């Protein structure tokens, strides 16, 4: 097996290695062949053995190199930092837990208050509309055409005001809910970008 055939077979056996590692191995053996002055037709398998066996050794060496590199990246400083953060978190729990519960209660109270205000405006608007209908109906039972027209007009105006308040209340509530959802999404996306 000459140099070209040997390198081709070796490349085929190293196809599952990361590209950078594979290229390093092939360039190493290419340079080795050039530096040692091996003839193009010389059988290099006698000197290096089977390309499959050599590829296995290269893969093992590369894997061990990556394992050692990963272990070297885990510095004691980072481990100590993680331990300190864990200790501080545990020690601050008696203070941070009640604060977190208080904040949760405040947020929940704000939502309940907002919903109560919404319901109050909605029921007020419905009551105003009902009053407008009542005034309109009362117009049928009053004496005189002028009084009937006044009752009909006031009843329609009061009903329209109630409908406007109802519409505005629902519109403001929907806008507030959309704003809250937008703020939550924006906060969540910022957290994901930080991580």
Secondary structure by P-SEA (a helix, b strand, c coil): ccaaaaaaaaaaaaccccaaaaaaaaaaaaaaaaaaccccccccccccccaaaaaaaaaaaaaaaaaaaaaaaccaaaaaaaaaaaaaaaaacccaaaaaaaaaaaaaaaaaaaaaaaaaaaaaaaaaaaaaaaaaaaccccccaaaaaaaaaaaaaaaaaaaaaaaaaaaaaaaaaaaaaaaaaaaaaaaaaac
